[in-house]
Amino acid sequence: MKYPNTVDKNALKAYIDLRVVRRQKDGLNSLDLKWNFDSPESLKILCIEALAENWTANPVYSEVIFSVDRNYLLDILSLNLSVADLSAKIQDDVFWERFFMSKWPHCYPQTKNRPWIKVFMEKYLAEKLENMKSDEYEEESMVQLLELCAPHTENLVLNQLQPTMSPDPEHNDHVIPLNIVLSNLHELRKLDLTFDLKNVGTTFYLGCANISTNDIKSLTEGLAKCFELQDFRLHSSKLDAEMLKLLAVALDKGCPNLEVLSLPHCRFGDGGLLAFLEALGPDSLPNIRTLILTNNFLSSNGILELSKVIKRRKIQKLDLRLNPIKSDGAFAIFGILRHMHVKELNLSCCSLDDEISFLFIKTLKECKFLEKLNLSVNRFSHEMGEKITEIMPQITNLLEFDLRNTDVSTISRMIIDDYVLKNRLKKNSS
């Protein structure tokens, strides 16, 4: 004889008053079905929750057979566990996206179909390095951190570095030994550095965060081993000629695949630029496509030497804004554009005037590869604007043309913008 193991809910309601049946202190009353009246948790759910609670002692994940069960485990797994333990067992995007958004809720990275574990580890490593102070640095801890993050780190962006705040400014080095860090990041493709401080604290003094000689030596030693590096950016760091020379040698030696070189706001002037160029050979940095030298006190003399070098490179983007290169510097740049495939040129705020109008109009007609041009914040007159509008019907390659904050009239700018818009629409429709 088979005994029933369930009771019909209607029969239960007919014979038992659930308002009278109560939970006993020493256990569950078998007649009190309030504890599982709605939807009792299955044994499977209880097991998964037990796995999550005991993860440290028994980190089981891949052994869970069904994906729906693994996903539930990832949803309830604590985020207070060791990053090293989690990364050793879990690679799923769902978990690492949840971890990232929980740790940095106001940061919205551009993942571009990249695994979230890579995005997390890059941010995790950058945060550790940015906030590491002199009394916190330990070589063993640094090695462990790099072993954890290096397999996942392709982009390293450091917005600040902590100096030692030494009383002697000449020996005020930064804490992080970049030679050790960079030599262990074998998958590094992009390096974005700023030797500066976000929070100065009470021990701040003018120039305390400047890059030192030891800093540049450490950096260049590491760069010489970044054989996969494609994008190097160094922001807001005062560089002298000797530093630029060491940097050029390191990039030439260790970064044969470098495509982007960005040195904005580094204040090295013509002397630093010449030292950098002189350290390069005829075949150095052959893959450079983007060169950004914003706000470095460059004059026409430096630009003239620069034009001789980049003429032999396949530069596609050139940014020289905020440098007083004047008309002579612009002539040097326009003179090489006809021999290059530059697609984007920025000469904003470069102290240009109508003296360049003839050569500029000629260059604009001949350079069929130029797509983006920025000449804003220069001393162009109403007459130059009219000359540009006359040739715009012939210019079908320009997709962006910025003439803001010049004396070019509003009418002329509207006409120019209209032609540029037509070029963009035509390109998008083709």
N, C-alpha and C positions, 0 to 999 in steps of 0.2 A: 504494500500500500504506500502510495506517495502522499506525503503531507504537504500542504501548501505552505510556502515560505513568505508569502505576501498577503496583505489585506487590502481589499478594494477600498478606495478612499470614501466612496459613498456609504459603504457598510460601516466604516469607522465613524463617520459623522452621525450615523443613525443610532449607534449603540454607545458611543463614548463622547462625553462632554469635554472637549479639549480645554475649556476654561477652568475645569476643576483639576485636571491632571497637571502636576507640577514636577519640575526637576528635583531629584533627591540630592541631599548634600553629599552622600557617599557614592554617588554614581548616577547613571542615567536610568530613569524609569522606562521600562520597556513599553509602557502604554503611552508615554509622552512623546509624541512625534514632532514636537515643535523644533527639536534640534536638527531634524532633517526633513522638515515638512516642505520647504521650498525646493531645494536642489542639493542634496548631500554631495560633498566632494568625493570624487572617485579615488580609489586606491592609487591610481596612476598619478593623480594630481598631488596627493599627499607624499608620494615618493619623490616627485620632482621638487617639491618644496623642501623636503628633507635634504636632497642633494644641494640645493641652494644654501640652506642653513649650515651645512657641514662642508662647504666647498674647500676651506683651508685645509682640513684634515684629509679630505678625499675629493680632489678636483676632477670630477667625472663630467665629461661633456661629449666627446666623440663616441663614447660607448652608448649614448642614448640613440636608439635606432631611428625613430621617426622624427622628421624635420619639425613637425608641429610641436612635439615635446621639447626639442632643443630650443625652439623659438620661445616657448613659455619659460624655460629655464633662463634664457638670456633676459627676458623681461623682468624677472623677479630677483636676479642675481645682484647682490650688494655691490655698490660702486666704491666701497671703502676698502676693498681688498687690494693687495699688492699689484701694481701695474705689471711687474715682471711675471707673476704667477698667471695673471689673466692673459697676457700676450702669448705665453707659452702654450696655452690650451685653446684660445679663442681667436679666430680671425674674422668672424662674421661682421659685415658692415652694419647690421642693425644694432648690435651691441656697442660697437665703437662710436657710432653716431650718437647713441644715447649717452655714452660716457662723455663724449666731447661736449655735447650741449648741456650736460649737467655741470661739468667743470668750468666751462667758459660760456655761460648763457647769453652773453652780449656779443659774442664773436661769431661772425657768419663767414666762414671761409669759402673760397671758390674751389670746390672739389674737382670739377671738370672730369667726372667719371673716374677719379682716383679712389683707391680703397681708403676707407675711413681710418683704418689703423695707421696708415701712413700720415694722414692729416693730423691725427691725434699725437703720434710720436714726434712729429716735427714741432708741433706747438709745445709739447711737454718738454722736449729738449731745449727749445729756445727760451722758455720761461725759467728753467733751471739755470741756464747760462747767464741770462740777463740779470738775475737777482742774486747771483753768487758773490758774496763778499769775501774779503781777504781772510777773515778769521774762520770762514766756513769751508774753504777749499781743502780737499784731501785728495791725494792722487788715487788712492784705492777707490774712493767713491766716484771719482770722475771716470775711471776705467769701467766700473760697473754700469754707470749711466750710459756710456758710449756703447758698450756691448749690448745693452737693451735697445737703444734707439737707432744705432747705425744701420742695421739691415732694412729699416723702414724710412730712412731719411734721404730724400732727394733734394728738398728745398730747405735751406736754413736761413731764417730772417731774424736778425738780432737788432732790435731798435735801440738798445743801450748796452753798455758794458760798464761794470763797476770798477773804478780805479782804486788804488790802495790808499789814496789820500795821504801820501807821505809828506812830511814837512819840507822835504827837498823836492821842488818841482821837477828837477832833472831826472829823478829816479821814481817818479810817480807813475809806475807802470800799471796796466790793467791786470786784473786778477786772472782772467781766463788764459791759459796757455794755448793759443790758437794752433800752434804747431801740432800739439797732441790731439786736439779736437779734430782738425781737418785731416790729418793723416790717417785717422780711424774711420772717417766717413767715406767709404769706398764707393758708395752709390750717389754721392753728391753731384747734383746737376746745376743748382742755383745757390749762390751765396750773396746775401744782402746784409751789409754791416754798417753800423753807425757807432763810432767811438764817441759817445755822448752820454748824458744823464737825463732821465725824466724827472727824478726827485733829487734835488741837490743836498738836502739835509742841512745840518748846522755847521758842518765842517767844510762847507763849500768855499772855494776861492777861485778867482778868475783864472781860467786855463787848466783847472784841475783835471778835466776830462779829455784834454788834448792827447792825441796819439803820440807815444814816445818812441825813441829809437829802438828800445827792446821790443815794444809792441809790433813795430813794422817788421822787425827781424823774425819774430815769432809767426806773424801772419804770412810772410813770404816763404818761410820754411814749410808751412802747411800747404800753401798754394802750389808749391813745386811738386806736391804729391797728389794734387786733385786732378787726376788724369781724365776724369769724365766731366769736368766742369764746363758748362756751356754759357753760364750767365753770372757775371761778377759785378757787384754794385757796392761802392763804398761812398757813404753819404756823410756830409757835414763833418769832415775830419781834416784838420789843418795839415797839409802835406808839404814838405819842402822838396828841393831838387833831389837830394840823396835818397829820400823815401820813394820818390817816383822812379828813380833808377832801379832800386831793389825790386820794386813792384813789377816793373817791365820785365826784368830778367826772370822773375819767378813765373809770371804768366807765360812768357815765351818758352820756358823750360818745362813747366808742368801742365799747361792747359792748351794742348794743340787743337782742341775742339771748341774753343771759346768763340761764341757768336755775339754776345752782348757785353760791352764794357761801358760802365756808367760810373762817372766820378763827379757828381754834382756837389757844389758848395764846398769844395776842398781848398780853395784859395791859394793854389800853387802858382798862378801867374805864368808868364811866358817862360821863365827860367825852369819851372818844374815841368812844363810841357816839353821843352827842348830836351831836358835830361831824360824824360821818358822815351821820346822818339829816337834819341841817339843810342839808347840801349837796345833798340830793336834792330834786327837784321833785315835784309831785303825780303826774306821769306817768312818773317815772324808773323804770327797771328793771321794766318791766311784765310780763316773762316769768319772773320769779324763782319757782322751784318749791321749791328746797331752801335753807335757811338754817341754817348751823352756827356757833355762837358759843361753843363749849366753853371753859370755864376762862378767863374774861376779867375776873374780879372785878366782875361786874355785880350790882347790887343791885335792889331793887324799883323804885327811881326810874327807872333806865335801862330796865327791862322795861316800865314803864308807857308811856314814850315810844315804845318799840319796838312795843308792841301797837297804838298808834294808826296807825302806818305800815303794818305788815304786814296790818292788817285790810283794806286796800284792794288787797292783792296776792293772787295765787292760790297761796299757800304750801301745799305738800303734806307737806313734812318740816321740822320745827323741832327743833333740838337745842340745849338750854341747860344741859346737865349741867355740874356742877362750878362753878356760879355761885350764891352765897348770896342768892338772890332772896327766900327766905322766903315766908310765906303771902301777903303783899300782892302780890308778884310773880306767884305762882301764880293769885291771884284775877284779875289783869289778863289772864293767858293764857287761863284758863278762860272769862272773859267774852267773848272774841272767837271762841272755837272754834265757837260755835253759828252764827256768820256765815261760817265758812270751811269748806273741804273738806280740812282737815289729816288726812292718813292716818297720819303717824308723828310722835309727840311724845316727847321724851326730857327728863325733869326729874330725872334721877338725881343724887343728892348735891347737892340744892339747899336744904338746911336746912328742909324742909317737915315739918309735924307734923299732928296731928289737927284743927287749926283749919280746915283746908281740907276736912274730910270732907263737910260738908253741900253746899257748892257743887260739890265733885268728884263726889259721887253724882248730883247733878242734871245735871251736864255729861255724865257717862258715859251717862246715859239718853238725852240729847238728841242727842249727836254720833254719828250713824249712819255717818259716813264714817271714823271713827278705827279703824285696823286694828292699829297697833303702839303700845304705851304702856309707857314705862320709868319707874318711880317707885322704883327700888332705892336703897338707902343713904339713907333718910330716917327720921324719927322717928315712924313710924306704930305705933299700939298694937294690941293684940289685939282691942279693940272695933271699930276701924275695919275690920280684916280681916273680922270677922263681918258688918258692914254691907255690905261689897262682895259677900260670898258670897250675901247675900239677894237682890241685884238681878241677879246673873250670869245667871240663866235668861232675863232680858229682853235681855241684851246679846249679840246674835248677830253683830256686826260685828268684834269683837276677835279677832285671830289671834295676837297676842303680848301678854303682860302680865307684866312683870317686877317682882316685889316682894321680891327677895332683899335680905338684910341690913337688914331692918326688923324690928320686933317683932310683925309679923303672924304668927300661929301657923302651924306646919307643916300642921296640918289644914286651916286656911282656905286656905292656898296650894295645897294639893293639890286642894281643891274648885274653886278658881279655874282652876288649870291644866287640870283635867278639862273644864271648860266651854270653855276656849279651844281645847283639842284637838278637841273636837266641832265647833267652828266651822270649824277648818281642814279637817277631814275632809269636812264638808258642802260647803265651797267647792270643794275639789279634785274632789269627785264630781259637782258641777254642771257 
